[in-house]
């Protein structure tokens, strides 16, 4: 391809590439999100208390089959005890009360979603990103939490990322969710980036002693930020 | 952008353009990739919202209307761009509306998207032609799928409506670009800039393009190139174009 590119032209392409990755990631998040809406709707009805547990286990697994990148779906009761689990049947006895994705979901309004901190080594899977939402019963009382686990690597479309590029997704709290390449040393602090530079503006910054063009952009529909760097 | 819209709107033309393979333009490619990703993920989201809603209803078709209305509203709320999901009964009448409870008792059996869904014997997605809402007066694009009994009999239809503008990415820029989305009946579903009028000869070129590729066109000495992309699962065509010279 072209060796020297006008700076403004290259900046435009970097922005487009960043937006592309955000759209791709949002697609996966949305699929998990809508699966969680279904679980909340299912358990809102009192009739769900009479559905055979094995049937629910099967229903959860069918949803996982339909969505690439969705690793697991499970529910807990209102105090965080595992209730239904796509991974194993019969359900194990497991207290998840202290997990951030349970605690934060319990505080949410009805149709809201929480993106948890990435789970490194867990009982269910290595490297998962949890999404959670509260389940209410028919009378409007909290009944439990529904959780989806996504494979963080699936959030980025790697084949679209150039050889000299590094793309990362962070929670707005600063926690890194994923990046490609995976192991990246001395990445800039995303919260510092967000404070120092406007969104969607390509800036020249030095990362790990190398000059780069870097842009950050927020996800429109989820509490995440993407950073895209091209090393010169 | 306004100049481009005006130009395209007023131009009628003689297009002399043989099909020329693979003209490289990196910016156009990046912009086209973005629009294709946007269109695809928007339709995927709508399809999933409709499928999940259909599964919910089929599990308990005789549930309380209020519960069903609230359940559908939750799906709509979490799918940006989706304005409403409605349920049409076996008799072709509106049964549930995520937007309004109770639903108005109106006959929708003459709508193309209802007819198409009521004929389905399995779960499929019908992508409608943009229509102007009879009560709202606002334009929307309808999507629909079937509601099936356990024996796979058609028991009605499920439809979602979106504002056409949500189908394309309106935030990203590409100077001198314009983009249009066509369904499999060659209807223009939406364009950006909006209200763009596609010259008939260009539409013929687009129709004739049967696989992904580039088209070169010329309108009154103004040259532009287009990349035609197919989103195969939905039989939708995205045509991203860029003026090669200043349209002035």
Contacts between the chains, C-beta under 8 A, distances in Angstrom:
chain1	res1	chain2	res2	distance
A	1	B	26	6.7
A	2	B	26	7.3
A	9	B	27	6.7
A	12	B	27	6.6
A	12	B	173	7.0
A	12	B	174	7.4
A	13	B	26	6.6
A	13	B	27	6.3
A	13	B	30	5.1
A	15	B	172	7.0
A	16	B	27	7.9
A	16	B	30	4.4
A	16	B	31	6.1
A	16	B	33	7.8
A	16	B	34	5.3
A	16	B	172	5.8
A	16	B	174	7.6
A	17	B	30	6.5
A	19	B	34	5.9
A	19	B	169	7.1
A	19	B	171	7.3
A	19	B	172	5.4
A	20	B	30	7.6
A	20	B	33	6.1
A	20	B	34	4.9
A	20	B	37	5.6
A	23	B	34	7.1
A	23	B	37	4.9
A	23	B	38	5.5
A	23	B	41	5.6
A	23	B	169	7.4
A	24	B	37	6.0
A	24	B	41	7.2
A	26	B	41	6.7
A	27	B	40	7.8
A	27	B	41	3.8
A	27	B	44	6.2
A	27	B	45	7.2
A	30	B	41	7.4
A	30	B	44	7.9
A	30	B	45	5.0
A	30	B	48	7.4
A	30	B	78	7.7
A	30	B	79	7.1
A	31	B	44	7.5
A	31	B	45	7.8
A	31	B	48	6.0
A	33	B	78	5.4
A	34	B	45	7.4
A	34	B	48	5.0
A	34	B	49	5.8
A	34	B	52	5.4
A	34	B	75	6.5
A	34	B	78	6.3
A	34	B	79	6.9
A	35	B	52	7.3
A	37	B	52	6.7
A	37	B	74	5.1
A	37	B	75	5.5
A	37	B	78	5.6
A	38	B	52	4.6
A	38	B	55	7.0
A	38	B	56	6.4
A	40	B	74	7.0
A	41	B	56	5.4
A	41	B	71	4.4
A	41	B	74	6.4
A	42	B	56	7.4
A	42	B	59	7.8
A	44	B	67	7.6
A	44	B	71	7.5
A	45	B	60	7.4
A	45	B	63	7.4
A	45	B	67	6.9
A	47	B	60	6.9
A	110	B	74	7.8
A	111	B	74	5.1
A	111	B	77	5.1
A	111	B	78	6.6
A	113	B	78	7.4
A	138	B	67	7.9
A	160	B	33	7.3
A	220	B	80	7.4
A	221	B	80	5.7
